[in-house]
Structure formats: C-alpha cells, structure tokens
Amino acid sequence: MSRKLLLIILIPAVLLLGGYLFLRYSLQSGIDKDKNKSGNLPSIDTLGGKKVSDLDLRPLFINRMQQLLKKSSNGLYNLTVGDMQLDVLASTLVFKNVKMEPDSVTLDSLKKNGMVPGDVYTVSFEQLQIEGINIDDAITSKTMDYKLVKLIKPVIVIHHKKDDQKNDTTVKEDFSQRFLKEMEKLSIKKLVIEEGDVTVYNDAKKGPPNKLKHVSVVMDDLLLDSTTRKDKDRFLFAEKAAVSFKDFNKPTPDGLYNLKIGEVKIEAPRQQVRLTDFSFTSPLSKAEFVKRQKQSKELYNLTLPSVTISGVDWWTLLNEEEILADEIKAQGGKLSIYLDRSLPPKSKMGNFPNQMTMKMPMKMNISKLNISNLDFSYGEYNPISEQSGTVYIDDVGLDVTNLSNIKRKNAKPMIINGKALLMHKVPVQADFVFDMVNHSSGKFSARIKADGFDGAILNDFIMPMGLMKIEKGTLQGMEANITGDQWKASGDVLVLYKDLKLHLLEKDKGEKALDKKGFTTFVANLFVLKNSNPKGDKPPRKEQASFMRIQEGGFFMLVWKTMLVGILKTIGAPEKLAYKTMATANKN
C-alpha cells in the first residue's frame, strides 16, 4: 500500500515541478520579448481570464504537461486538465478536474510484446490548489517556496500485474535526483490531501480489490534539497506527517471472514500506527459456518476497539510484507471460538503457537505485545450429549515478548504471561514459554494457577463437555506445571478441595436432557472418589499427570487434558475418562 500513498503525493508534485519550470521559462521568454520592445518590464495581471504579457499561458501549459507525461511514460499515459487558474496577486495556482489514464492503443501494444509495467494507474483529482507562488522567484530563482499545497479528492485505481523491482526508497530517490537536476530546493509549509480513494486490483489473483477510502495526508515542513534527499528521519522529505484512511473492509477469499478497520491513523516519523474498531469476524451464523465445512473447524470472531503499534516499519506493514515493531497494545475487545464436534475430526498437527508463528506468511518481529481487558469465550458442541457448553474467561491480560518468526540459531523463547477471570469470577494466572529454536517440535512449558471457588460454577461446561456434574464441593486452589511438545505433555498437578460430590451423566436416545447414572454415581461417591485433598492431617496429594495428544486436538486441549488427568487421579477417578469423551466424539 505504501507505493500507492507515495504516488498520491508524487504525481501532483511532478505536475507542480513541470508547471513551475514551464511557467518560469515562458514568463522569462515573454519578459525578454517585451523588454526588447519597450525597454521596461511589463505589468503582470492575473491569469483568471486575463493575460500575462499579452499571452494566456493556460493552453500552452496544459499542452506542455501532456507532452511531459507522454514522454516520461513512454507513451503509456494521457493527461487531461479541465482548467488551470493562476492568480498572481493572490499568489495562488489551481488545477481543476485533472485525469491521468493509460492510452488504450499503447497498453494493448505493450501487452502483445509482454512489456506491461508491474502496475498500471488511472489517477484523477478534483482540484490541486497551491498558495504562496511568487512570480519573481519563478523568473529568477531556482527555489520553490509555498505556504500550502492542497489536493482534493484524488482517486487512484491500480491494476497490479506483477511485482516491481523498485522499492519505495528507490522511487523516492529517483524523483529527488531528477528534481535536483533542475532546481535547488522545494519547500512546502503544509501539504494536505483530502478524501482520497485508492483501489488496487491484483490481476494475477481472483477476488475483490483492496480499497483504501477517505485517505487523508497532512505533511508539515516539507523540504527537498541536497541535505534532505536521503534523510531517513523525514517522511517523504517532511519533518512531520499524518496519514489516515477509513472504512477498510477486506473479505477472505473463501468468504468465511471479513477483516474490517474503522480507521487507520499513521504518524511519521514517530513510526506509530493506530487502529480503531478492528474486527476479524464471520458474516455467517454458527449453523451456516458448520454447514460449509467437511471437517470440524473452529469459528473465530475477534473485535478490538483500539490497537496501537509503536516503533513500526509501517511502509512494509501497509505493503503486507512484514510486521516489525517495538510494541503492540490492544485494549478491550472480545474473542470467541466455537467448535462443532459432530463433523469428522481434522488433524491439527503443526498448529501449536510456536509452530503457527513460524508459518506466518509475513515476516514478523515484535518485541512486546500487550493485550488488556479482553473477554474470551470458547464454546463447543458435543455430539455425545447433543448439547453445547461454553467456557468464559473475562478481563484477559496478556504480555507477550519475542513474538518473532525470524529464524536464528540462538532465538529467544516466546514468553506469554497472562491473568484472567475464569467463568466471570475465578482469578487464574497462566505463564507459557515456547521454544523457538525447536519450534518444529512444538516444545513448550506452562505454569497455571487458580484461586479457590465453588466447584458448581464449572457445571455450565463440564456437564455437556465432560458428562459429569459437580453436586457440591469447594476448590481451594490449583496449580499445574507442565512441559511437552506436539505429541505429549506431562507434569505435576496439585488440586486442593473439600466436600466433593459428583454426578456422572449419560444421554438416553430420544431424550434432550442428560440423566444421572444413579447406581454408578452412588458407587463412585461412596467407594471410589476421594472427597477432599488434603485428607485430615495428611499432606496434600500432588499427582504426576501425562497425556498423549489426540491429533485432532489443539494446544489448549493438550494442556487441559493433561491437567484433567492430574485432577482425575487426585479425586480417585480413572484416567481413561480424560480420553473417553474425545474418543467417542471422534467416532461419531
């Protein structure tokens, strides 16, 4: 996208430069001619319907611009200008209804010879206004000093054919080099672009175009001379600049999701990008989404009201090439995940966080990622119970360091520290360390800790998903320390509780509700289950747990199932219960 924004600015700059040079030489020629006749300098009137040196320069100026553009583009582009008005007394120059478009005959010829450039442009704008023009400077000076340059409603349509070898720095330096051959300095106090639209069609790929709407650019203290030509602390030769666009909407090629951003604001050279009303959501209902799938697949919906990216190379970010940033902060928002297990299961091997990070199509190196006040929910439909359950985790706060997919022999681990409220009430802390050197194995470690709570609050999801109900019992605390990879996980699990009583459940055919296994539950509570930990004056039981990953299960399922094995061993229940519901669901 950066090349497109660059062209919004450089195209009128080329017109400005060409017009300035033509005006300068034309006026100087007219002055020399009149001076030869009378010996005195002529009086200069406005060009708004009047004459300068008995010559209306507008047709000549427009013709000259058309020739310059035709020549510089090897005949590819035509230029039309609705009107040009120069008011010398007011020191203003206005172009109206300008359009640059490809010449159809030349374009067809280039296509036949395989010489079409990487991008073909159609550019138009309603008005280009320049304030602060000085005719004396135009005649005698090699400097251009303006108070204001304003471009109103530019519309750029780009047909992308292939990748251009020139990057944005090269384009900028090429322009500056050509400029400084003719002039010594260009100075603009303020450059403003209002209500621009950019549409990019990728002719090599199917799908809708990318659109940037309501593009706005404000640049302060723009200076181009020999000292600033390669100044990296300036944005397009300006000391300060702000770029924004609104209402960005991009559907995924499969039609399952829409990426939307209410507004993007970019501050340069601070290298900061702010996003408001960011969302990655599906336009489909749960039933519609599942109907389109052949295998079980998670449905994601993410909304973030505010995202700030600091220390970012935003040229490459807008080009969708890479994400390099010092810090990303996201405040508020919601993330929901839903999975229907009635469909045939799909292998999720290779989808652990460190594995997925390395598979990202964009190069990424983010020093810190901070997420605060995020509400998360995970819902699942269990075909055994024929019911859905939802886990709610509110007020999620995450600190992520070393989020990078740059391959290094001594790559630092990716570390995630998080805090949240389980089921709206229970404080939970989780710390994860992901090995980025051995990322292909999915190697990780985790520490999870929860405070005490009434066990019954878990029934909303363990009844439909685990086919059991906590009749009564108080959890006084839990801690798990787990290590693993993409195949298995193990660790120690400590669960402190008292007065535990469970009901085992089953689903009868034709019935909607889950029924209690009366005799089995009675036997389990009386002879099998241990209703407290610690028991009396004995030390608390800490169990060693391990779980072999089911390939259809993801990272968090492996962590949860490992913890569940430790919990089952602690309460005296058979470990196979951790595998049973998953195995039966897969069978269905």
C-alpha positions as CSV (number, residue, x, y, z in Angstrom):
1,M,0.0,0.0,0.0
2,S,2.9,2.4,0.6
3,R,3.7,2.7,-3.1
4,K,0.1,3.8,-3.7
5,L,0.2,6.5,-1.0
6,L,3.6,7.6,-2.3
7,L,2.1,8.1,-5.8
8,I,-0.8,10.2,-4.4
9,I,1.9,12.7,-3.3
10,L,4.4,12.4,-6.1
11,I,2.0,12.7,-9.1
12,P,0.9,16.2,-8.3
13,A,4.5,17.0,-7.3
14,V,5.6,16.1,-10.8
15,L,2.8,18.3,-12.3
16,L,3.9,21.1,-9.9
17,L,7.6,20.8,-11.0
18,G,6.8,20.7,-14.7
19,G,4.4,23.6,-14.4
20,Y,6.9,25.6,-12.4
21,L,9.7,25.1,-14.9
22,F,7.4,25.8,-17.9
23,L,6.0,28.9,-16.2
24,R,9.4,30.1,-15.4
25,Y,10.8,29.8,-18.9
26,S,7.6,31.1,-20.5
27,L,7.5,34.2,-18.3
28,Q,11.2,34.8,-18.8
29,S,10.8,34.5,-22.5
30,G,7.8,36.9,-22.5
31,I,9.7,39.4,-20.4
32,D,12.7,39.3,-22.6
33,K,10.4,39.8,-25.6
34,D,8.5,42.7,-24.1
35,K,11.7,44.2,-22.7
36,N,13.2,44.3,-26.1
37,K,10.2,46.2,-27.4
38,S,9.8,48.8,-24.7
39,G,12.9,48.6,-22.5
40,N,10.8,48.2,-19.4
41,L,9.4,45.2,-17.5
42,P,5.7,44.5,-18.3
43,S,3.0,44.8,-15.7
44,I,1.7,41.4,-14.7
45,D,-2.1,40.8,-14.3
46,T,-4.0,37.7,-13.2
47,L,-4.4,34.7,-15.4
48,G,-8.0,34.2,-14.3
49,G,-9.5,35.1,-17.7
50,K,-6.9,37.9,-18.2
51,K,-3.5,37.9,-19.8
52,V,0.2,37.9,-18.8
53,S,2.4,39.7,-21.2
54,D,-0.3,39.6,-23.8
55,L,-0.2,35.8,-23.6
56,D,-2.7,33.3,-22.0
57,L,-0.4,30.5,-20.8
58,R,-3.1,28.0,-19.9
59,P,-3.4,26.1,-23.2
60,L,0.4,26.1,-23.6
61,F,0.9,24.9,-20.1
62,I,-1.6,22.1,-20.4
63,N,-0.2,21.0,-23.7
64,R,3.3,21.0,-22.2
65,M,2.2,18.9,-19.3
66,Q,0.6,16.4,-21.7
67,Q,3.8,16.2,-23.6
68,L,6.0,15.7,-20.5
69,L,3.8,12.9,-19.2
70,K,3.6,11.2,-22.5
71,K,7.3,11.3,-22.9
72,S,8.2,10.3,-19.3
73,S,5.8,7.2,-19.5
74,N,6.9,6.1,-23.0
75,G,3.6,7.0,-24.4
76,L,1.6,4.9,-21.9
77,Y,-0.4,7.7,-20.2
78,N,-2.6,10.6,-21.4
79,L,-3.4,13.7,-19.3
80,T,-6.4,15.9,-19.4
81,V,-6.9,19.1,-17.4
82,G,-10.3,20.7,-17.1
83,D,-9.0,24.1,-16.2
84,M,-5.9,26.0,-14.8
85,Q,-6.1,29.3,-13.0
86,L,-3.2,31.4,-11.9
87,D,-3.9,34.4,-9.7
88,V,-0.6,36.3,-9.4
89,L,-1.9,39.0,-7.0
90,A,-3.3,36.3,-4.7
91,S,-0.2,34.1,-5.2
92,T,-2.3,31.0,-6.0
93,L,-2.4,28.4,-8.7
94,V,-5.4,26.0,-9.2
95,F,-5.7,22.9,-11.4
96,K,-9.2,21.5,-11.8
97,N,-10.5,18.1,-13.0
98,V,-7.2,16.5,-13.8
99,K,-7.1,12.9,-15.0
100,M,-4.2,10.6,-16.0
101,E,-5.2,7.4,-17.7
102,P,-3.4,4.8,-19.8
103,D,-3.6,5.1,-23.6
104,S,-5.6,2.0,-24.8
105,V,-3.6,1.6,-28.0
106,T,-0.2,1.8,-26.3
107,L,-1.4,-0.5,-23.5
108,D,-2.6,-3.1,-26.0
109,S,0.8,-2.9,-27.8
110,L,2.7,-3.4,-24.5
111,K,0.5,-6.4,-23.7
112,K,1.3,-8.0,-27.0
113,N,5.0,-7.5,-26.5
114,G,5.0,-8.6,-22.8
115,M,6.2,-5.2,-21.7
116,V,3.3,-4.1,-19.4
117,P,4.7,-2.5,-16.3
118,G,4.1,-4.0,-12.9
119,D,1.3,-1.5,-12.1
120,V,-1.0,0.4,-14.4
121,Y,-2.6,3.5,-12.9
122,T,-5.7,5.7,-13.5
123,V,-5.4,8.9,-11.4
124,S,-7.8,11.8,-11.1
125,F,-8.4,14.6,-8.7
126,E,-11.0,17.4,-8.5
127,Q,-8.6,20.2,-7.6
128,L,-5.0,20.9,-6.8
129,Q,-4.5,24.3,-5.0
130,I,-1.1,25.9,-4.4
131,E,-0.7,29.0,-2.3
132,G,2.4,31.2,-1.9
133,I,3.5,31.3,-5.6
134,N,5.9,34.2,-6.2
135,I,6.3,35.2,-9.9
136,D,9.6,37.0,-9.3
137,D,11.0,33.7,-7.8
138,A,9.7,31.8,-10.8
139,I,11.7,34.1,-13.1
140,T,14.9,34.5,-11.1
141,S,15.2,31.7,-8.5
142,K,15.9,28.0,-8.5
143,T,13.9,27.5,-5.3
144,M,10.2,26.7,-4.8
145,D,8.7,28.0,-1.6
146,Y,5.0,27.5,-0.9
147,K,2.7,28.1,2.1
148,L,0.1,25.4,1.2
149,V,-0.4,22.7,-1.4
150,K,-3.8,21.1,-1.2
151,L,-5.0,18.1,-3.2
152,I,-8.8,17.5,-3.1
153,K,-10.4,14.1,-3.7
154,P,-7.7,12.2,-5.6
155,V,-8.9,8.8,-6.9
156,I,-6.3,6.2,-7.8
157,V,-7.2,2.9,-9.5
158,I,-4.3,0.4,-9.8
159,H,-4.2,-2.8,-11.8
160,H,-1.3,-4.8,-10.3
161,K,0.3,-7.1,-12.9
162,K,3.5,-8.2,-11.3
163,D,5.9,-7.2,-8.6
164,D,8.0,-4.2,-9.4
165,Q,11.7,-4.5,-8.6
166,K,11.9,-0.9,-7.4
167,N,11.1,-0.3,-3.8
168,D,9.7,2.9,-2.2
169,T,13.1,4.2,-1.3
170,T,14.3,3.9,-4.9
171,V,11.1,5.6,-6.2
172,K,11.7,8.5,-3.8
173,E,15.4,8.8,-4.6
174,D,14.8,8.7,-8.4
175,F,12.3,11.6,-8.1
176,S,14.6,13.7,-5.9
177,Q,17.5,13.1,-8.2
178,R,15.6,14.3,-11.2
179,F,14.2,17.3,-9.3
180,L,17.6,18.5,-8.1
181,K,19.0,18.5,-11.6
182,E,16.6,21.3,-12.4
183,M,16.0,23.0,-9.0
184,E,17.9,23.6,-5.8
185,K,15.1,23.5,-3.3
186,L,11.4,22.7,-2.8
187,S,9.9,23.9,0.4
188,I,6.2,23.5,1.4
189,K,5.0,24.7,4.8
190,K,1.9,22.4,4.7
191,L,0.8,19.7,2.2
192,V,-2.8,18.5,2.6
193,I,-4.6,15.6,0.8
194,E,-8.3,15.3,1.4
195,E,-10.8,12.5,0.8
196,G,-8.6,10.3,-1.4
197,D,-9.6,6.8,-2.6
198,V,-7.2,4.0,-3.6
199,T,-8.4,0.8,-5.3
200,V,-6.0,-2.0,-6.1
201,Y,-6.9,-4.8,-8.4
202,N,-4.5,-7.8,-8.4
203,D,-4.9,-9.1,-11.9
204,A,-2.9,-12.2,-11.1
205,K,-5.3,-13.3,-8.4
206,K,-9.0,-13.8,-8.1
207,G,-11.0,-11.9,-5.5
208,P,-12.2,-8.4,-4.8
209,P,-9.8,-5.5,-4.9
210,N,-8.2,-3.8,-1.9
211,K,-9.7,-0.4,-1.2
212,L,-8.5,2.5,0.9
213,K,-11.2,5.0,1.4
214,H,-11.2,8.6,2.8
215,V,-7.4,8.8,2.6
216,S,-6.1,11.9,4.3
217,V,-2.5,13.1,4.4
218,V,-1.1,16.2,6.3
219,M,2.6,16.9,5.9
220,D,4.4,19.8,7.7
221,D,7.6,21.5,6.8
222,L,8.4,19.5,3.6
223,L,11.9,20.3,2.4
224,L,13.7,18.7,-0.6
225,D,17.2,19.8,-1.2
226,S,20.7,18.3,-1.2
227,T,20.7,17.9,2.6
228,T,17.4,16.1,2.9
229,R,17.3,13.9,-0.2
230,K,18.3,10.8,1.8
231,D,17.3,11.9,5.2
232,K,15.6,8.8,6.8
233,D,14.3,10.8,9.7
234,R,11.9,12.6,7.3
235,F,8.8,11.1,5.8
236,L,8.8,11.9,2.0
237,F,11.0,14.9,2.9
238,A,8.6,16.2,5.6
239,E,9.5,16.7,9.3
240,K,6.1,15.5,10.4
241,A,3.3,13.7,8.7
242,A,0.0,12.1,9.4
243,V,-1.7,9.6,7.1
244,S,-5.2,8.1,7.7
245,F,-7.9,6.2,5.9
246,K,-11.3,4.9,7.0
247,D,-13.8,2.1,6.4
248,F,-11.3,-0.6,5.4
249,N,-13.1,-3.8,4.5
250,K,-11.4,-7.0,3.1
251,P,-13.2,-10.3,2.9
252,T,-11.2,-13.5,2.9
253,P,-11.1,-15.4,-0.4
254,D,-13.2,-18.2,1.0
255,G,-15.9,-15.8,2.1
256,L,-15.8,-17.1,5.7
257,Y,-14.5,-13.9,7.3
258,N,-14.3,-10.1,6.9
259,L,-11.4,-8.0,8.0
260,K,-12.7,-4.5,8.9
261,I,-11.0,-1.5,10.4
262,G,-12.9,1.7,11.2
263,E,-9.9,4.0,10.9
264,V,-6.2,3.7,10.5
265,K,-4.0,6.6,11.6
266,I,-0.3,6.7,10.9
267,E,2.1,9.2,12.5
268,A,5.5,9.8,10.9
269,P,8.4,9.9,11.6
270,R,7.1,8.6,15.1
271,Q,6.5,5.3,13.4
272,Q,3.2,4.8,15.1
273,V,0.0,3.2,13.7
274,R,-3.3,3.4,15.5
275,L,-6.3,1.2,14.6
276,T,-9.8,1.8,15.8
277,D,-12.8,-0.6,15.5
278,F,-10.7,-3.6,14.3
279,S,-12.6,-6.8,13.7
280,F,-12.0,-10.2,12.1
281,T,-15.4,-11.8,12.1
282,S,-17.5,-14.2,10.1
283,P,-20.7,-12.9,8.4
284,L,-22.1,-16.4,8.9
285,S,-24.1,-17.8,11.8
286,K,-22.7,-20.9,13.6
287,A,-25.1,-23.2,11.7
288,E,-24.1,-21.6,8.3
289,F,-20.4,-21.8,9.1
290,V,-20.7,-25.5,10.1
291,K,-22.7,-26.3,7.0
292,R,-19.9,-25.1,4.8
293,Q,-17.3,-27.4,6.5
294,K,-16.5,-31.0,5.7
295,Q,-14.5,-31.5,8.8
296,S,-14.6,-29.9,12.3
297,K,-13.2,-26.4,12.2
298,E,-13.1,-23.6,14.8
299,L,-15.2,-20.5,14.1
300,Y,-13.4,-17.3,15.2
301,N,-14.8,-13.9,15.9
302,L,-12.4,-11.1,17.2
303,T,-13.2,-7.4,17.8
304,L,-10.7,-4.9,19.2
305,P,-11.8,-1.3,19.7
306,S,-8.2,0.1,19.9
307,V,-4.8,-1.2,18.7
308,T,-1.6,0.9,18.8
309,I,1.6,-0.2,17.1
310,S,4.7,1.6,18.1
311,G,8.2,1.7,16.5
312,V,6.8,0.1,13.4
313,D,8.1,0.0,9.9
314,W,4.7,0.9,8.5
315,W,5.8,1.1,4.9
316,T,6.3,-2.7,4.9
317,L,3.3,-3.2,7.1
318,L,0.9,-1.5,4.7
319,N,2.6,-3.4,1.8
320,E,1.6,-6.6,3.7
321,E,5.3,-7.7,3.5
322,E,6.3,-7.8,7.2
323,I,5.5,-6.6,10.7
324,L,8.4,-5.1,12.5
325,A,7.5,-3.3,15.7
326,D,8.7,-2.4,19.2
327,E,5.4,-2.8,20.8
328,I,1.7,-3.5,20.1
329,K,-1.0,-2.6,22.6
330,A,-4.6,-3.7,22.3
331,Q,-7.3,-2.6,24.9
332,G,-10.7,-4.1,25.4
333,G,-12.4,-6.3,22.9
334,K,-13.8,-9.8,22.6
335,L,-12.6,-13.1,21.2
336,S,-15.0,-16.1,20.7
337,I,-14.2,-19.5,19.4
338,Y,-16.8,-22.2,18.6
339,L,-16.2,-25.8,17.6
340,D,-18.9,-28.3,16.4
341,R,-17.5,-31.8,17.1
342,S,-20.3,-33.6,15.2
343,L,-18.3,-33.2,12.0
344,P,-15.4,-35.6,11.2
345,P,-12.3,-34.5,13.1
346,K,-9.4,-32.8,11.3
347,S,-5.8,-33.3,12.3
348,K,-4.3,-30.2,14.0
349,M,-0.7,-31.3,14.0
350,G,1.7,-28.4,13.5
351,N,-0.7,-25.8,14.9
352,F,1.0,-25.1,18.3
353,P,1.6,-21.3,18.9
354,N,5.4,-21.5,18.1
355,Q,4.7,-23.6,15.0
356,M,2.0,-21.3,13.8
357,T,4.2,-18.2,14.4
358,M,6.9,-19.6,12.2
359,K,4.4,-20.4,9.5
360,M,3.1,-16.9,9.3
361,P,3.3,-15.7,5.6
362,M,4.5,-12.3,6.7
363,K,7.9,-11.8,8.3
364,M,7.3,-10.8,11.9
365,N,9.4,-9.4,14.8
366,I,7.5,-7.8,17.6
367,S,9.4,-7.1,20.8
368,K,6.3,-6.8,23.0
369,L,2.6,-7.5,22.7
370,N,0.3,-6.3,25.4
371,I,-3.4,-7.2,25.5
372,S,-5.7,-5.9,28.3
373,N,-9.4,-6.2,29.2
374,L,-10.1,-8.8,26.6
375,D,-13.2,-11.1,27.1
376,F,-12.7,-14.6,25.8
377,S,-15.2,-17.5,25.3
378,Y,-14.8,-21.0,24.0
379,G,-17.9,-22.8,23.0
380,E,-18.2,-26.5,21.9
381,Y,-20.9,-28.7,20.7
382,N,-20.6,-32.3,22.0
383,P,-22.4,-34.9,19.8
384,I,-22.5,-37.3,22.7
385,S,-24.5,-35.0,25.0
386,E,-26.1,-33.3,22.0
387,Q,-25.5,-30.1,23.9
388,S,-23.1,-27.1,23.8
389,G,-21.0,-25.8,26.6
390,T,-19.1,-22.5,26.9
391,V,-16.0,-21.5,28.9
392,Y,-15.9,-17.8,29.8
393,I,-12.6,-16.1,30.6
394,D,-13.0,-12.4,31.3
395,D,-10.7,-9.5,31.7
396,V,-7.8,-11.2,30.0
397,G,-4.5,-9.5,30.3
398,L,-1.5,-10.9,28.2
399,D,2.1,-9.8,28.0
400,V,3.9,-11.5,25.1
401,T,7.6,-11.0,24.5
402,N,9.8,-12.1,21.5
403,L,6.9,-12.7,19.1
404,S,9.1,-13.4,16.0
405,N,9.4,-15.8,13.1
406,I,12.9,-14.8,12.1
407,K,15.0,-18.0,12.1
408,R,18.0,-17.7,14.4
409,K,20.2,-20.4,15.9
410,N,20.0,-18.7,19.3
411,A,16.4,-17.5,19.0
412,K,14.9,-16.3,22.3
413,P,11.8,-18.2,23.5
414,M,8.4,-16.6,23.1
415,I,7.0,-15.9,26.5
416,I,3.4,-15.3,27.3
417,N,2.2,-14.2,30.8
418,G,-1.5,-13.9,31.4
419,K,-4.1,-13.2,34.0
420,A,-7.9,-13.6,33.8
421,L,-11.2,-14.4,35.5
422,L,-12.5,-17.9,34.8
423,M,-16.3,-18.1,34.5
424,H,-16.5,-14.4,35.3
425,K,-15.3,-15.0,38.9
426,V,-12.2,-17.1,39.5
427,P,-8.7,-15.4,39.3
428,V,-6.4,-17.5,37.0
429,Q,-2.8,-17.0,36.1
430,A,-1.0,-18.7,33.3
431,D,2.6,-18.5,32.0
432,F,3.8,-20.2,28.8
433,V,7.3,-20.5,27.4
434,F,7.6,-21.6,23.7
435,D,10.8,-22.9,22.4
436,M,11.5,-21.0,19.1
437,V,14.8,-22.9,18.3
438,N,13.0,-26.3,18.4
439,H,9.7,-24.8,17.1
440,S,9.1,-27.7,14.7
441,S,8.6,-30.0,17.7
442,G,6.2,-27.6,19.4
443,K,8.2,-27.8,22.6
444,F,6.7,-25.7,25.4
445,S,6.3,-25.3,29.2
446,A,3.4,-24.0,31.2
447,R,2.5,-23.0,34.7
448,I,-1.2,-22.5,35.5
449,K,-2.6,-21.4,38.9
450,A,-6.1,-20.7,40.1
451,D,-7.6,-19.4,43.3
452,G,-10.4,-21.1,45.2
453,F,-14.0,-21.2,44.2
454,D,-17.3,-23.1,44.4
455,G,-17.0,-26.1,42.0
456,A,-20.6,-25.8,40.9
457,I,-19.7,-22.8,38.7
458,L,-17.9,-25.2,36.3
459,N,-21.1,-27.2,35.5
460,D,-22.1,-25.0,32.6
461,F,-19.3,-26.5,30.5
462,I,-18.3,-29.8,32.2
463,M,-21.8,-31.2,32.0
464,P,-22.2,-31.0,28.2
465,M,-18.5,-31.4,27.5
466,G,-17.4,-33.9,30.2
467,L,-20.7,-35.7,31.1
468,M,-20.4,-35.0,34.8
469,K,-21.9,-32.6,37.3
470,I,-20.3,-31.2,40.5
471,E,-23.1,-31.6,43.0
472,K,-21.1,-29.9,45.7
473,G,-17.5,-29.1,46.6
474,T,-15.2,-26.2,47.1
475,L,-11.9,-25.8,45.2
476,Q,-9.4,-24.2,47.5
477,G,-6.6,-23.8,44.9
478,M,-5.0,-25.5,41.9
479,E,-1.5,-25.4,40.4
480,A,-0.1,-27.2,37.4
481,N,3.4,-27.3,36.0
482,I,3.6,-28.9,32.5
483,T,6.1,-29.5,29.8
484,G,5.5,-31.0,26.5
485,D,5.7,-31.0,22.7
486,Q,3.2,-31.6,19.9
487,W,2.9,-35.3,20.8
488,K,2.5,-35.4,24.5
489,A,2.6,-33.4,27.8
490,S,3.4,-34.3,31.4
491,G,3.8,-32.6,34.7
492,D,2.6,-32.3,38.3
493,V,-0.9,-31.2,39.2
494,L,-1.9,-30.0,42.7
495,V,-5.7,-29.7,43.4
496,L,-6.8,-28.6,46.9
497,Y,-10.6,-29.2,47.6
498,K,-13.1,-30.4,50.1
499,D,-16.6,-32.0,50.3
500,L,-16.6,-33.1,46.7
501,K,-19.6,-34.9,45.3
502,L,-20.1,-35.7,41.6
503,H,-22.9,-37.0,39.5
504,L,-22.0,-39.0,36.4
505,L,-24.2,-38.3,33.4
506,E,-25.5,-40.1,30.3
507,K,-27.6,-39.2,27.3
508,D,-30.5,-41.5,26.5
509,K,-31.7,-41.9,23.0
510,G,-34.5,-39.6,22.1
511,E,-34.1,-37.5,25.3
512,K,-33.0,-33.9,25.3
513,A,-31.8,-33.7,28.9
514,L,-28.8,-35.5,30.5
515,D,-29.7,-38.2,33.0
516,K,-27.8,-39.1,36.2
517,K,-26.2,-42.6,36.3
518,G,-27.8,-43.3,39.7
519,F,-26.1,-46.5,40.8
520,T,-22.8,-45.7,39.2
521,T,-22.8,-42.3,40.8
522,F,-23.6,-43.8,44.2
523,V,-20.8,-46.4,44.0
524,A,-18.4,-43.8,42.7
525,N,-19.1,-41.3,45.5
526,L,-19.2,-44.0,48.2
527,F,-16.2,-46.2,47.3
528,V,-14.1,-44.6,44.6
529,L,-13.9,-40.8,44.8
530,K,-11.8,-39.1,47.4
531,N,-13.9,-36.2,48.5
532,S,-11.1,-34.0,50.0
533,N,-7.5,-33.1,49.5
534,P,-5.7,-32.9,51.9
535,K,-7.5,-35.6,53.9
536,G,-7.4,-34.8,57.6
537,D,-3.9,-34.2,58.8
538,K,-2.2,-35.8,55.9
539,P,-0.1,-33.7,53.4
540,P,-1.9,-32.8,50.2
541,R,-1.6,-35.2,47.3
542,K,0.3,-33.9,44.2
543,E,-0.2,-36.2,41.2
544,Q,2.0,-36.8,38.2
545,A,0.0,-36.5,35.0
546,S,0.7,-37.2,31.4
547,F,-1.4,-37.2,28.2
548,M,-0.7,-38.5,24.7
549,R,-2.1,-35.9,22.3
550,I,-5.0,-36.8,20.1
551,Q,-4.0,-35.4,16.7
552,E,-7.4,-33.8,16.2
553,G,-6.9,-31.8,19.4
554,G,-5.1,-28.5,19.6
555,F,-2.6,-27.0,22.0
556,F,-5.0,-25.9,24.7
557,M,-6.8,-29.2,24.6
558,L,-3.4,-30.9,25.3
559,V,-2.8,-28.7,28.3
560,W,-6.4,-29.1,29.6
561,K,-6.4,-32.8,29.2
562,T,-3.0,-33.2,31.0
563,M,-4.4,-31.1,33.9
564,L,-7.6,-33.2,33.8
565,V,-5.6,-36.5,34.2
566,G,-4.0,-35.0,37.3
567,I,-7.4,-33.9,38.6
568,L,-8.9,-37.3,38.0
569,K,-6.0,-39.1,39.7
570,T,-6.3,-36.7,42.6
571,I,-10.1,-37.4,43.2
572,G,-9.6,-41.1,42.6
573,A,-11.4,-41.3,39.2
574,P,-9.9,-43.4,36.3
575,E,-7.6,-41.6,33.9
576,K,-9.4,-43.1,30.9
577,L,-12.2,-40.6,31.4
578,A,-9.9,-37.9,30.0
579,Y,-9.7,-39.9,26.7
580,K,-13.3,-41.3,26.7
581,T,-15.4,-38.3,25.7
582,M,-12.9,-37.3,23.0
583,A,-12.6,-40.7,21.5
584,T,-16.4,-41.2,21.4
585,A,-16.9,-37.8,19.9
586,N,-14.3,-38.6,17.1
587,K,-16.1,-41.9,16.4
588,N,-19.3,-40.0,15.8
